[in-house]
Amino acid sequence: MEVAILLALASGATWAIGMTAAKPALRHIDTLSYMLRRWLLVTPLALLYAVITGTLSFPNGYAVLLAILAGFLDAALGGLFYLMAMERTPAYQTTTLSSTTPLWGVTTAILILGEPARWEILVAAVLVVSGAYFLLPTRRVNLRGHVTGSLFALLTGFLWGFAETVPSKLALQQGLPPASLLFLFSCSAVASIALMTPFLRRRFPRYIDRTGLALTVLGGVGGAYLGWIFWLSSLSRAPASLISPVRGSTLVFALIYSVLFLRERLTKRALLGAALILGGVLLVSLG
């Protein structure tokens, strides 16, 4: 169990690379190109890893469909709703509402996967979501002023939490190895984003330069490939409801990277948020 928690923390640390790289990257590459190229990079890496480790295996069609569903819901549909929320609401509001991912992960794992509703897991999820709120600027979330955007952001959090736990866990339980799952996941993401691009290109005009491509590689290798390998490896070793709150550590690592590499200021509010998230992670670990 300790290994699973450490792997979940590693996924948080590497997913945060993608979050940190995305901010400067999107000044040099448009959103659709960033999303598509990032997953185009992950696909061959996941395939190569599966071949090298001898884990390229597709046990049954049900497992394959679950992996494809996870990629569509998380990377394509979740990403799209996140962008639509960003268009309609302030960034701090979108980030706050979409950061409910750990809470949805725990909830769906309990309700759908039938995992036990242990009190420390539920409290940890609440601590992580509360910490995510304090990591953001001091302005209040305004649900009334931007109803549509707020709903999109909440839906993003739900889709990410659901996709990262339920279909992914079920696919692993069907015998699909993590590397093979990630390969199918990324193939689904690439196909889905490519199909959506013609309909969204007018809204997101194409522009790319070398800096944007370099940051896309960083976000793809660190934020997508390594993050998902660590996460799926953790998910294969422990209940989804146990490690979902640990996913909230992503925001703490992103805060650290932003201070170190983007020279952002660390406030008392941000420290409180980080403490709440770490408290949730520690509660799960001790439990």
N, C-alpha and C positions, 0 to 999 in steps of 0.2 A: 504493500500500500504506500509506503514511503517513496518508493521509486516512481509510482504513478503521480504523486503530488509533485515530486521534483521535475518530472517530465512536463507536467502542466505549468509549473513555474517557468520552465525553459521555453514553453510555447508562448507564454506571456511576454518573456524577454525578447523573443524573436519577432512575434507579431508587432511589438512596439516599434521595432526597426521600420516596419512598413508604414506604421502610423506617422512616425517622425519624418521619414523620407518623403511621404506623400505631400506634406505641406510645401516644401520648396519645389518638389517635382512638378506640381500642377501650375507653377509659374513658367514652366518650360515645355510642357506637353499637355494636350487637352485631355479631359477626363476619360473619354471613351478609348482613346489610344492608349492611355496609361493602363486602364483596366484590361484591355485585350492583350497588350504586349506582356503584361505581367504574368497572365495565365498561360500565354504561349510559351513563356520561358519555363514555367513550372512543369508543363506537360512532359517534355523530354527528360527533365531532371528526375521526375517521379518514375518514369519508365526505366531510366538507366539504373536508378537505385533498386527498383524491384528486380531487375535482371541480375545485377551484381549480387544481391543478397539471396537470390533464388526464391523470391516471394511473389513472382508474377503469376498469380493464380486467380481464376474467376470460378468459384465453386458452383454457383447456380445463377440463373437469370434474375431471381428475386434480389440477390445481393447486388448485382450489377445495377438494377433499376433503382435501388435505394441509394447507391453512390451517385448515380446520375441526378436523382432528385435532390440530394444534398447540395451538389454543385450548382444546380439551377436556382434553388431557393436561397442559398447563401451568397454566392459570388455574383450571380446575374440579377435575380429579382431583388435580393436584399440591397445590393449595390445601387440598383436603379432607384428604389424607393428612397435610399439615403440621399441620392443626388436631387431627387424631386423635393425632398424635405428641405434640403439646403437652399433650393431656389425660393421657397415660400416662407421660411422662417430664419431667424438669426442663427449663426453657426453654434452659439452656446446652447440654444434651445434644442437644436437637432442633436447635438452631441449628448446632451443630458438625457433626452428621451430614448435615444438609441442605445445608451449605455445600460439600459435595463436588461441587456442580454443574459447576464448570469442568473437573474431572477427567473426569466422565462426558461432557461436551461434546466434549472432545478425543478420548476413547476411541471414542465412537460415530462421530465424524467420520472417524476413521482406519479403523475396522472396517466401517462401513456405506457411507460416502460414498467410501471408497477413497483418502482423502487421505494424503500421505506421513507416515510416523512420524518426523519430525525430532526429534533428541535435545533441542534447546533448547525445543521446544514441550512435550514430556513433562516436562522438568525444571521449566519454568515452571508447569505445572499442579500439580505436587507442591508447589512453593513457595507457590502461591496457597492450596491446601488447608491447608498447614501454617500459613500466616499467619492463616487464618480461625480455626484452633484457638487461637492465642495471643491473638486479639482477644477471647476469651471469658473468663469467670471462671476462677479457678485450680483449681476442683474437677475431678476426673478424670471422663471419660466412662465410665459404668458400663453396659456392654452386657449383662452377666448379669442385673442387677437389673430391667431394663425391656426385655425382649427384644422384645415386640410393638411398643412405642413406638419402639424403636431401628430396627426394620425399617421401620416407617412413615416415619421420618425419612430413612433411607437411600433408600427408594423415592421420596420427595419429591425428593431431590437428583438421582436418576437421571432422573425424569420431567422436571424442569426442564432438566437438561443435554441430554437427548435432544430434547425439543420445541423448544428454542431453536436447535438445530443441524440435525438431520436433516430433519424434515418442512418446517421453515421454509426451509432451504437448497434443498431439492428443489423447493419451490413457486416460489422465486425463479428457479431454473434453468429452470423451465417457462415463464418469462416473466411471472409474476405480479408487478406492481409492489409495492414495500414498503407504500404507503398502502392499496392494495386488499387486500393480505395482512392488514394490521392490522385492516381493517374486517371481514373474514371471521372473523379470529381473535377479535375482541371479540364479534361476533354469536354465535359458538359458545360463548364463555365465558358470556355472558348467558343463553342458552338452557339450558346445562348446569347452571349454578348455580340458575336458577329451577326446574328440574325436581328438583334435589336438596333445595331448601329445605323443602318440606312434610315430608320424611322426617327432617330434622335440626332443625326448629324447636323441638321440645321440649327438645332438648339445648342450643340456643342461643336463649333467649327474646329477643323483639324489644324493643329500646329505642333511641331516637334523640333527640338534642337538637340545637340549632343549632350548637353547637361541633363535634359529631360530623359534621354535614353539611359544615361549612366545611373540616374536616380531610380529609374524604372527597374533596372537590373538589381540594384540594392534592395528595393522594395519587394521584388519578385523572389529573390533568393532568400532574403532574411524574413520578410514579412509574410510571404505566402508559403514557399516551399518548406523551409525549416520549421516555421511555426506550425504548419499542419502536420508534418511528420511527427513532431514532438507531441502535439495534441492527440492525434490518432493512436500513437503508441501509449499515451497515458490512458486514453479512453478504453483501450483493449485490456487494461490491467485493473481498472477500478470502476465502480458505479458512476454513471454520468452525473447524478445528483451530488456526489461527493466532490468531484473535481470542477464542476461548473463555477462555483464561487471563486476558485483559484484563477479562473480565466480573468477575473477582475484585476489581477496583478498587471495586466497589460497596460492599464492606465497609469500605474505607478512607474513602470519602466519607461513609458512614453514621457512622463514628466521628467524623469532623470535625464533621458537623452536630450530632451528639449533644452534643459538647463546647460548640459555639457556641450552640445553641438550647435544649438540654435541660439544660444545666449539669452534664453528667456528668463525672466525674473521669477524667483521662488517666493511665494507669499505664505503667510501664516495659514490662510484658508486652504491653500494647496497642501500644506503639511498636514492639516487636519484630515483632509480627504485621503491622503496617502496612509495616515495612521488608521483610519477606519477600514480601508481595504486590506491593509496588512493584518488588522485585527480579525477580519473575516477569514483570511487565509490561515492564520494561526489557529483560529477556532476549529476549522476543518481539520487541520493537521493533528491537533491534540485529540479531537474527537475520534 
